[in-house]
């Protein structure tokens, strides 16, 4: 068995993990600062920021997330989303209504 190689490999992997933690924290700080003032979309008469959209990720299933991204990130109309996802426009409207309900609930939780 090649123990020196194994020792060197494990040591290098541990050092990489320690370095990555510091780099990841520094990069996340920079990304959050850069993303804070931008990335706002309109949801009816309300402005929805990137932070709120990120919080929605935990609450929505995959189908609703596809609609959310298509509507607010890709800026597609309901008809375009329906064609793209092979769903009816009414289904897309219902999913958008459900997303709005989650936005309202998140905002109420934030003010409480």
MDAnalysis code that builds the backbone (N, CA, C; Angstrom):
import MDAnalysis as mda
import numpy as np

u = mda.Universe.empty(336, n_residues=112, atom_resindex=np.repeat(np.arange(112), 3), trajectory=True)
u.add_TopologyAttr("name", ["N", "CA", "C"] * 112)
u.add_TopologyAttr("resid", np.arange(1, 113))
u.add_TopologyAttr("resname", ["UNK", "UNK", "UNK", "UNK", "UNK", "UNK", "UNK", "UNK", "UNK", "UNK", "UNK", "UNK", "UNK", "UNK", "UNK", "UNK", "UNK", "UNK", "UNK", "UNK", "UNK", "UNK", "UNK", "UNK", "UNK", "UNK", "UNK", "UNK", "UNK", "UNK", "UNK", "UNK", "UNK", "UNK", "UNK", "UNK", "UNK", "UNK", "UNK", "UNK", "UNK", "UNK", "UNK", "UNK", "UNK", "UNK", "UNK", "UNK", "UNK", "UNK", "UNK", "UNK", "UNK", "UNK", "UNK", "UNK", "UNK", "UNK", "UNK", "UNK", "UNK", "UNK", "UNK", "UNK", "UNK", "UNK", "UNK", "UNK", "UNK", "UNK", "UNK", "UNK", "UNK", "UNK", "UNK", "UNK", "UNK", "UNK", "UNK", "UNK", "UNK", "UNK", "UNK", "UNK", "UNK", "UNK", "UNK", "UNK", "UNK", "UNK", "UNK", "UNK", "UNK", "UNK", "UNK", "UNK", "UNK", "UNK", "UNK", "UNK", "UNK", "UNK", "UNK", "UNK", "UNK", "UNK", "UNK", "UNK", "UNK", "UNK", "UNK", "UNK"])
u.atoms.positions = np.array([
    [0.844, -1.177, 0.000],
    [0.000, 0.000, 0.000],
    [0.893, 1.245, 0.000],
    [0.431, 2.280, -0.644],
    [1.207, 3.502, -0.799],
    [0.751, 4.529, 0.243],
    [1.206, 4.373, 1.487],
    [0.791, 5.256, 2.578],
    [1.248, 6.706, 2.415],
    [2.442, 6.982, 1.946],
    [2.818, 8.395, 1.761],
    [1.887, 9.119, 0.780],
    [1.507, 8.428, -0.286],
    [0.579, 9.032, -1.243],
    [-0.776, 9.302, -0.592],
    [-1.278, 8.332, 0.141],
    [-2.558, 8.480, 0.821],
    [-2.508, 9.618, 1.831],
    [-1.445, 9.690, 2.618],
    [-1.267, 10.762, 3.599],
    [-1.242, 12.124, 2.914],
    [-0.476, 12.233, 1.828],
    [-0.380, 13.484, 1.093],
    [-1.742, 13.875, 0.503],
    [-2.473, 12.921, -0.030],
    [-3.787, 13.178, -0.632],
    [-4.787, 13.686, 0.400],
    [-4.839, 13.024, 1.546],
    [-5.768, 13.426, 2.605],
    [-5.396, 14.804, 3.144],
    [-4.118, 15.058, 3.331],
    [-3.665, 16.354, 3.820],
    [-4.047, 17.465, 2.839],
    [-3.786, 17.246, 1.557],
    [-4.136, 18.256, 0.547],
    [-5.637, 18.486, 0.478],
    [-6.416, 17.424, 0.590],
    [-7.882, 17.570, 0.565],
    [-8.354, 18.388, 1.759],
    [-7.822, 18.136, 2.933],
    [-8.206, 18.892, 4.130],
    [-7.824, 20.363, 3.991],
    [-6.635, 20.624, 3.484],
    [-6.215, 22.014, 3.271],
    [-7.119, 22.719, 2.259],
    [-7.525, 22.022, 1.216],
    [-8.434, 22.602, 0.226],
    [-9.781, 22.940, 0.840],
    [-10.284, 22.065, 1.701],
    [-11.565, 22.334, 2.363],
    [-11.468, 23.584, 3.225],
    [-10.402, 23.714, 3.977],
    [-10.213, 24.888, 4.837],
    [-10.115, 26.158, 3.983],
    [-9.349, 26.118, 2.906],
    [-9.214, 27.279, 2.015],
    [-10.538, 27.631, 1.360],
    [-11.277, 26.618, 0.918],
    [-12.547, 26.857, 0.242],
    [-13.568, 27.527, 1.145],
    [-13.576, 27.175, 2.420],
    [-14.512, 27.819, 3.351],
    [-14.288, 29.322, 3.390],
    [-13.047, 29.722, 3.521],
    [-12.734, 31.144, 3.556],
    [-13.053, 31.837, 2.245],
    [-12.704, 31.213, 1.139],
    [-12.994, 31.793, -0.173],
    [-14.490, 31.873, -0.430],
    [-15.219, 30.826, -0.062],
    [-16.658, 30.797, -0.290],
    [-17.346, 31.911, 0.492],
    [-16.963, 32.109, 1.745],
    [-17.559, 33.167, 2.555],
    [-17.271, 34.541, 1.953],
    [-16.038, 34.745, 1.505],
    [-15.664, 36.029, 0.900],
    [-16.438, 36.273, -0.394],
    [-16.567, 35.241, -1.236],
    [-17.291, 35.383, -2.495],
    [-18.778, 35.601, -2.272],
    [-19.363, 34.917, -1.292],
    [-20.782, 35.117, -0.997],
    [-21.054, 36.530, -0.513],
    [-20.171, 37.066, 0.318],
    [-20.326, 38.453, 0.763],
    [-20.323, 39.394, -0.412],
    [-19.395, 39.206, -1.315],
    [-19.293, 40.082, -2.483],
    [-20.519, 39.940, -3.385],
    [-20.997, 38.713, -3.591],
    [-22.167, 38.481, -4.430],
    [-23.428, 39.089, -3.824],
    [-23.619, 38.935, -2.523],
    [-24.796, 39.493, -1.869],
    [-24.786, 41.006, -1.937],
    [-23.631, 41.605, -1.746],
    [-23.536, 43.062, -1.831],
    [-23.819, 43.533, -3.249],
    [-23.359, 42.798, -4.231],
    [-23.575, 43.192, -5.618],
    [-25.022, 42.978, -6.046],
    [-25.676, 41.950, -5.511],
    [-27.033, 41.628, -5.933],
    [-28.099, 42.383, -5.154],
    [-27.753, 43.019, -4.068],
    [-28.757, 43.649, -3.219],
    [-29.578, 44.724, -3.920],
    [-28.988, 45.708, -4.609],
    [-29.808, 46.770, -5.166],
    [-30.496, 46.423, -6.476],
    [-30.123, 45.336, -7.116],
    [-30.701, 45.003, -8.411],
    [-31.542, 43.752, -8.302],
    [-32.149, 43.353, -9.414],
    [-32.888, 42.110, -9.448],
    [-34.289, 42.221, -8.892],
    [-34.921, 43.333, -9.138],
    [-36.285, 43.515, -8.654],
    [-37.257, 43.318, -9.808],
    [-38.345, 42.630, -9.517],
    [-39.381, 42.414, -10.519],
    [-40.716, 42.843, -9.932],
    [-41.667, 43.097, -10.805],
    [-42.994, 43.521, -10.355],
    [-43.920, 42.316, -10.280],
    [-44.665, 42.236, -9.202],
    [-45.692, 41.225, -9.033],
    [-46.955, 41.998, -8.715],
    [-47.805, 42.170, -9.730],
    [-48.952, 43.072, -9.651],
    [-48.436, 44.463, -9.328],
    [-48.819, 45.019, -8.185],
    [-48.383, 46.368, -7.840],
    [-47.239, 46.354, -6.832],
    [-46.674, 45.189, -6.549],
    [-45.616, 45.063, -5.560],
    [-44.287, 44.784, -6.237],
    [-43.218, 45.260, -5.630],
    [-41.870, 44.976, -6.102],
    [-41.362, 43.751, -5.343],
    [-40.840, 42.781, -6.074],
    [-40.315, 41.563, -5.468],
    [-38.809, 41.543, -5.715],
    [-38.028, 41.490, -4.639],
    [-36.574, 41.472, -4.760],
    [-36.032, 40.064, -4.867],
    [-34.751, 39.993, -5.145],
    [-34.079, 38.698, -5.290],
    [-34.166, 37.891, -4.000],
    [-34.059, 38.568, -2.856],
    [-34.137, 37.869, -1.575],
    [-35.472, 37.170, -1.386],
    [-36.544, 37.838, -1.789],
    [-37.871, 37.239, -1.666],
    [-38.022, 36.061, -2.625],
    [-37.495, 36.202, -3.823],
    [-37.550, 35.089, -4.776],
    [-36.750, 33.904, -4.242],
    [-35.604, 34.177, -3.637],
    [-34.796, 33.099, -3.060],
    [-35.551, 32.402, -1.934],
    [-36.310, 33.160, -1.129],
    [-37.086, 32.555, -0.049],
    [-38.217, 31.691, -0.606],
    [-38.710, 32.040, -1.785],
    [-39.778, 31.253, -2.399],
    [-39.294, 29.871, -2.830],
    [-38.016, 29.733, -3.076],
    [-37.467, 28.452, -3.521],
    [-37.784, 27.349, -2.523],
    [-37.740, 27.666, -1.228],
    [-38.013, 26.664, -0.199],
    [-39.487, 26.304, -0.110],
    [-40.350, 27.170, -0.579],
    [-41.785, 26.958, -0.407],
    [-42.491, 26.378, -1.632],
    [-41.902, 26.499, -2.796],
    [-42.584, 26.115, -4.025],
    [-42.067, 24.784, -4.560],
    [-42.962, 24.061, -5.222],
    [-42.534, 22.830, -5.869],
    [-41.905, 23.161, -7.227],
    [-41.448, 22.135, -7.916],
    [-40.715, 22.341, -9.163],
    [-41.570, 23.002, -10.249],
    [-42.834, 22.607, -10.346],
    [-43.718, 23.193, -11.356],
    [-43.930, 24.678, -11.156],
    [-44.130, 25.073, -9.895],
    [-44.305, 26.492, -9.598],
    [-43.004, 27.264, -9.813],
    [-41.869, 26.630, -9.501],
    [-40.584, 27.297, -9.705],
    [-40.325, 27.539, -11.190],
    [-40.710, 26.599, -12.043],
    [-40.543, 26.794, -13.484],
    [-41.335, 28.011, -13.949],
    [-42.554, 28.144, -13.449],
    [-43.387, 29.287, -13.815],
    [-42.779, 30.581, -13.266],
    [-42.305, 30.546, -12.033],
    [-41.694, 31.714, -11.411],
    [-40.491, 32.202, -12.222],
    [-39.620, 31.294, -12.579],
    [-38.421, 31.664, -13.344],
    [-38.803, 32.170, -14.730],
    [-39.713, 31.465, -15.382],
    [-40.114, 31.882, -16.726],
    [-40.757, 33.270, -16.707],
    [-41.566, 33.538, -15.705],
    [-42.285, 34.813, -15.662],
    [-41.393, 35.959, -15.204],
    [-40.674, 35.778, -14.106],
    [-39.988, 36.908, -13.498],
    [-38.508, 37.001, -13.827],
    [-37.902, 35.925, -14.255],
    [-36.497, 35.991, -14.652],
    [-36.393, 36.115, -16.171],
    [-37.123, 35.264, -16.889],
    [-37.074, 35.286, -18.347],
    [-38.063, 36.278, -18.948],
    [-38.945, 36.852, -18.132],
    [-39.922, 37.865, -18.551],
    [-40.822, 37.370, -19.688],
    [-41.319, 36.149, -19.525],
    [-42.216, 35.572, -20.521],
    [-43.661, 35.880, -20.141],
    [-44.534, 35.956, -21.136],
    [-45.959, 36.143, -20.880],
    [-46.569, 34.801, -20.478],
    [-47.802, 34.856, -19.987],
    [-48.470, 33.614, -19.597],
    [-48.641, 32.689, -20.793],
    [-48.940, 33.238, -21.948],
    [-49.104, 32.416, -23.141],
    [-47.787, 31.754, -23.536],
    [-46.692, 32.510, -23.464],
    [-45.384, 31.944, -23.794],
    [-45.000, 30.831, -22.820],
    [-45.300, 31.052, -21.542],
    [-44.996, 30.027, -20.536],
    [-45.819, 28.774, -20.806],
    [-47.110, 28.962, -21.116],
    [-47.989, 27.824, -21.394],
    [-47.482, 27.027, -22.592],
    [-47.049, 27.708, -23.648],
    [-46.507, 27.013, -24.812],
    [-45.219, 26.276, -24.458],
    [-44.366, 26.932, -23.706],
    [-43.069, 26.352, -23.347],
    [-43.224, 25.113, -22.456],
    [-44.111, 25.186, -21.464],
    [-44.284, 24.083, -20.517],
    [-45.346, 23.081, -20.946],
    [-45.977, 23.344, -22.076],
    [-47.042, 22.464, -22.592],
    [-48.185, 22.337, -21.592],
    [-48.583, 23.485, -21.014],
    [-49.702, 23.548, -20.082],
    [-50.704, 24.564, -20.601],
    [-51.888, 24.568, -20.007],
    [-52.870, 25.572, -20.409],
    [-52.542, 26.915, -19.765],
    [-53.017, 27.990, -20.389],
    [-52.790, 29.315, -19.845],
    [-53.475, 29.465, -18.497],
    [-54.601, 28.797, -18.326],
    [-55.317, 28.849, -17.055],
    [-54.488, 28.213, -15.933],
    [-53.818, 27.117, -16.224],
    [-52.949, 26.477, -15.236],
    [-51.817, 27.418, -14.838],
    [-51.245, 28.107, -15.809],
    [-50.175, 29.067, -15.526],
    [-50.711, 30.186, -14.641],
    [-51.912, 30.674, -14.936],
    [-52.525, 31.720, -14.115],
    [-52.743, 31.257, -12.685],
    [-53.200, 30.016, -12.508],
    [-53.406, 29.481, -11.162],
    [-52.089, 29.348, -10.409],
    [-51.044, 28.931, -11.108],
    [-49.736, 28.820, -10.458],
    [-49.207, 30.198, -10.060],
    [-49.411, 31.189, -10.910],
    [-48.990, 32.550, -10.564],
    [-49.772, 33.072, -9.356],
    [-51.066, 32.743, -9.281],
    [-51.864, 33.128, -8.106],
    [-51.304, 32.484, -6.842],
    [-50.917, 31.226, -6.939],
    [-50.343, 30.519, -5.784],
    [-49.009, 31.152, -5.370],
    [-48.217, 31.550, -6.347],
    [-46.954, 32.234, -6.061],
    [-47.232, 33.550, -5.345],
    [-48.236, 34.293, -5.801],
    [-48.615, 35.556, -5.153],
    [-49.013, 35.332, -3.702],
    [-49.747, 34.245, -3.442],
    [-50.143, 33.930, -2.064],
    [-48.905, 33.701, -1.189],
    [-47.924, 33.009, -1.727],
    [-46.686, 32.766, -0.975],
    [-45.926, 34.072, -0.732],
    [-45.922, 34.958, -1.730],
    [-45.248, 36.257, -1.565],
    [-45.909, 37.045, -0.444],
    [-47.220, 37.073, -0.437],
    [-47.953, 37.799, 0.605],
    [-47.658, 37.195, 1.974],
    [-47.653, 35.858, 2.056],
    [-47.362, 35.199, 3.332],
    [-45.948, 35.499, 3.802],
    [-44.983, 35.497, 2.903],
    [-43.603, 35.819, 3.274],
    [-43.473, 37.250, 3.756],
    [-44.166, 38.162, 3.108],
    [-44.114, 39.569, 3.517],
    [-44.744, 39.754, 4.885],
    [-45.838, 39.047, 5.141],
    [-46.482, 39.149, 6.453],
    [-45.574, 38.575, 7.541],
    [-44.893, 37.479, 7.246],
    [-43.949, 36.900, 8.213],
    [-42.791, 37.858, 8.490],
    [-42.359, 38.561, 7.454],
    [-41.228, 39.488, 7.612],
    [-41.607, 40.693, 8.463],
    [-42.858, 41.123, 8.402],
    [-43.281, 42.284, 9.185],
    [-43.678, 41.898, 10.606],
    [-43.875, 40.612, 10.850],
    [-44.272, 40.153, 12.200],
    [-43.097, 40.063, 13.123],
])
